Amino acid sequence: MIYIIPGRNLVRHALSSIAAQSNRSASVNHMAERIRRARGSVQKSPVVYGHVSPEAKAVVIDTADVLGISQARAIELILLALPLDPDGVPTVIDRKRFRLEELPIPAS
């Protein structure tokens, strides 16, 4: 099970005309049409949890809606589709922005 909790900003799907007319999220409309995983297939899968920007959440919702899958499955597919460098970091990430700094350790 994967949880993504958006901040206080609403994702653009909640602002669609369908959602506005029926007082619910537009992505809920297609829930019955979604392809479900086999029962028990994710029982021992680890959980990913984190707060994301509304734009990132919209990518997950759009992917899930277009493919007719759950948001958890969409996140999994997005992550597994990323090309990785030899260290296992997605190549699209600028590593220079996340340089590890050494803490000053006094010599003894």
Rosetta constraint file for C-alpha pairs under 8 A:
AtomPair CA 1 CA 42 HARMONIC 7.44 0.50
AtomPair CA 1 CA 45 HARMONIC 7.51 0.50
AtomPair CA 1 CA 46 HARMONIC 7.55 0.50
AtomPair CA 1 CA 47 HARMONIC 5.56 0.50
AtomPair CA 1 CA 48 HARMONIC 7.57 0.50
AtomPair CA 1 CA 72 HARMONIC 6.57 0.50
AtomPair CA 2 CA 47 HARMONIC 5.43 0.50
AtomPair CA 2 CA 48 HARMONIC 5.22 0.50
AtomPair CA 2 CA 49 HARMONIC 6.32 0.50
AtomPair CA 2 CA 72 HARMONIC 5.26 0.50
AtomPair CA 3 CA 47 HARMONIC 7.79 0.50
AtomPair CA 3 CA 48 HARMONIC 6.66 0.50
AtomPair CA 3 CA 49 HARMONIC 5.34 0.50
AtomPair CA 3 CA 50 HARMONIC 7.29 0.50
AtomPair CA 3 CA 72 HARMONIC 7.56 0.50
AtomPair CA 4 CA 49 HARMONIC 6.31 0.50
AtomPair CA 4 CA 50 HARMONIC 6.09 0.50
AtomPair CA 4 CA 51 HARMONIC 6.20 0.50
AtomPair CA 4 CA 52 HARMONIC 7.00 0.50
AtomPair CA 4 CA 57 HARMONIC 7.38 0.50
AtomPair CA 5 CA 50 HARMONIC 7.10 0.50
AtomPair CA 5 CA 51 HARMONIC 5.52 0.50
AtomPair CA 5 CA 52 HARMONIC 7.05 0.50
AtomPair CA 6 CA 10 HARMONIC 7.54 0.50
AtomPair CA 6 CA 11 HARMONIC 7.71 0.50
AtomPair CA 6 CA 51 HARMONIC 6.21 0.50
AtomPair CA 6 CA 52 HARMONIC 6.05 0.50
AtomPair CA 6 CA 53 HARMONIC 6.57 0.50
AtomPair CA 6 CA 54 HARMONIC 6.02 0.50
AtomPair CA 6 CA 57 HARMONIC 6.85 0.50
AtomPair CA 7 CA 51 HARMONIC 7.22 0.50
AtomPair CA 7 CA 52 HARMONIC 7.49 0.50
AtomPair CA 7 CA 53 HARMONIC 7.09 0.50
AtomPair CA 7 CA 54 HARMONIC 7.12 0.50
AtomPair CA 9 CA 54 HARMONIC 6.69 0.50
AtomPair CA 10 CA 14 HARMONIC 6.34 0.50
AtomPair CA 10 CA 15 HARMONIC 7.55 0.50
AtomPair CA 10 CA 54 HARMONIC 7.01 0.50
AtomPair CA 11 CA 15 HARMONIC 7.35 0.50
AtomPair CA 11 CA 54 HARMONIC 5.41 0.50
AtomPair CA 11 CA 55 HARMONIC 7.40 0.50
AtomPair CA 11 CA 57 HARMONIC 7.10 0.50
AtomPair CA 11 CA 58 HARMONIC 6.14 0.50
AtomPair CA 12 CA 16 HARMONIC 6.78 0.50
AtomPair CA 12 CA 58 HARMONIC 7.02 0.50
AtomPair CA 13 CA 19 HARMONIC 7.36 0.50
AtomPair CA 13 CA 25 HARMONIC 6.32 0.50
AtomPair CA 13 CA 26 HARMONIC 5.49 0.50
AtomPair CA 13 CA 27 HARMONIC 6.82 0.50
AtomPair CA 13 CA 58 HARMONIC 7.58 0.50
AtomPair CA 14 CA 19 HARMONIC 5.59 0.50
AtomPair CA 14 CA 20 HARMONIC 7.31 0.50
AtomPair CA 14 CA 24 HARMONIC 6.97 0.50
AtomPair CA 14 CA 25 HARMONIC 4.73 0.50
AtomPair CA 14 CA 26 HARMONIC 6.00 0.50
AtomPair CA 15 CA 19 HARMONIC 6.22 0.50
AtomPair CA 15 CA 20 HARMONIC 6.23 0.50
AtomPair CA 15 CA 25 HARMONIC 7.95 0.50
AtomPair CA 16 CA 20 HARMONIC 6.16 0.50
AtomPair CA 16 CA 26 HARMONIC 6.57 0.50
AtomPair CA 17 CA 21 HARMONIC 6.09 0.50
AtomPair CA 18 CA 22 HARMONIC 6.24 0.50
AtomPair CA 18 CA 25 HARMONIC 7.96 0.50
AtomPair CA 18 CA 26 HARMONIC 5.98 0.50
AtomPair CA 19 CA 23 HARMONIC 5.38 0.50
AtomPair CA 19 CA 24 HARMONIC 4.84 0.50
AtomPair CA 19 CA 25 HARMONIC 5.02 0.50
AtomPair CA 19 CA 26 HARMONIC 4.95 0.50
AtomPair CA 20 CA 24 HARMONIC 7.09 0.50
AtomPair CA 24 CA 28 HARMONIC 7.29 0.50
AtomPair CA 25 CA 29 HARMONIC 7.43 0.50
AtomPair CA 26 CA 30 HARMONIC 7.97 0.50
AtomPair CA 27 CA 31 HARMONIC 7.11 0.50
AtomPair CA 27 CA 61 HARMONIC 7.09 0.50
AtomPair CA 27 CA 65 HARMONIC 6.56 0.50
AtomPair CA 30 CA 34 HARMONIC 6.69 0.50
AtomPair CA 30 CA 65 HARMONIC 7.26 0.50
AtomPair CA 30 CA 68 HARMONIC 7.54 0.50
AtomPair CA 33 CA 68 HARMONIC 6.53 0.50
AtomPair CA 34 CA 68 HARMONIC 4.48 0.50
AtomPair CA 34 CA 69 HARMONIC 4.88 0.50
AtomPair CA 34 CA 70 HARMONIC 6.67 0.50
AtomPair CA 35 CA 68 HARMONIC 5.97 0.50
AtomPair CA 35 CA 69 HARMONIC 5.13 0.50
AtomPair CA 35 CA 70 HARMONIC 7.43 0.50
AtomPair CA 36 CA 69 HARMONIC 6.83 0.50
AtomPair CA 36 CA 70 HARMONIC 7.29 0.50
AtomPair CA 37 CA 41 HARMONIC 6.73 0.50
AtomPair CA 52 CA 56 HARMONIC 6.11 0.50
AtomPair CA 52 CA 57 HARMONIC 6.50 0.50
AtomPair CA 53 CA 57 HARMONIC 6.37 0.50
AtomPair CA 54 CA 58 HARMONIC 6.09 0.50
AtomPair CA 55 CA 59 HARMONIC 6.51 0.50
AtomPair CA 56 CA 60 HARMONIC 6.66 0.50
AtomPair CA 57 CA 61 HARMONIC 6.23 0.50
AtomPair CA 58 CA 62 HARMONIC 5.92 0.50
AtomPair CA 59 CA 63 HARMONIC 6.07 0.50
AtomPair CA 60 CA 64 HARMONIC 6.12 0.50
AtomPair CA 60 CA 71 HARMONIC 6.08 0.50
AtomPair CA 60 CA 74 HARMONIC 6.08 0.50
AtomPair CA 60 CA 75 HARMONIC 6.26 0.50
AtomPair CA 61 CA 65 HARMONIC 6.01 0.50
AtomPair CA 61 CA 71 HARMONIC 6.26 0.50
AtomPair CA 62 CA 66 HARMONIC 6.04 0.50
AtomPair CA 63 CA 67 HARMONIC 6.08 0.50
AtomPair CA 63 CA 71 HARMONIC 7.84 0.50
AtomPair CA 63 CA 74 HARMONIC 6.07 0.50
AtomPair CA 64 CA 68 HARMONIC 5.59 0.50
AtomPair CA 64 CA 69 HARMONIC 4.89 0.50
AtomPair CA 64 CA 70 HARMONIC 5.60 0.50
AtomPair CA 64 CA 71 HARMONIC 5.30 0.50
AtomPair CA 64 CA 73 HARMONIC 7.61 0.50
AtomPair CA 64 CA 74 HARMONIC 5.34 0.50
AtomPair CA 65 CA 69 HARMONIC 6.71 0.50
AtomPair CA 69 CA 73 HARMONIC 6.37 0.50
AtomPair CA 69 CA 74 HARMONIC 6.69 0.50
AtomPair CA 70 CA 74 HARMONIC 6.26 0.50
AtomPair CA 71 CA 75 HARMONIC 6.19 0.50
AtomPair CA 72 CA 76 HARMONIC 6.32 0.50
AtomPair CA 73 CA 77 HARMONIC 6.16 0.50
AtomPair CA 74 CA 78 HARMONIC 6.10 0.50
AtomPair CA 75 CA 79 HARMONIC 6.15 0.50
AtomPair CA 76 CA 80 HARMONIC 6.11 0.50
AtomPair CA 77 CA 81 HARMONIC 6.02 0.50
AtomPair CA 78 CA 82 HARMONIC 6.72 0.50
AtomPair CA 82 CA 90 HARMONIC 5.89 0.50
AtomPair CA 82 CA 91 HARMONIC 7.66 0.50
AtomPair CA 83 CA 90 HARMONIC 5.59 0.50
AtomPair CA 83 CA 91 HARMONIC 5.93 0.50
AtomPair CA 83 CA 92 HARMONIC 7.86 0.50
AtomPair CA 84 CA 88 HARMONIC 5.13 0.50
AtomPair CA 84 CA 89 HARMONIC 5.24 0.50
AtomPair CA 84 CA 90 HARMONIC 4.26 0.50
AtomPair CA 84 CA 91 HARMONIC 5.32 0.50
AtomPair CA 85 CA 89 HARMONIC 5.48 0.50
AtomPair CA 85 CA 90 HARMONIC 6.14 0.50
AtomPair CA 85 CA 91 HARMONIC 5.57 0.50
AtomPair CA 89 CA 93 HARMONIC 7.49 0.50
AtomPair CA 94 CA 98 HARMONIC 7.57 0.50
AtomPair CA 95 CA 99 HARMONIC 6.50 0.50
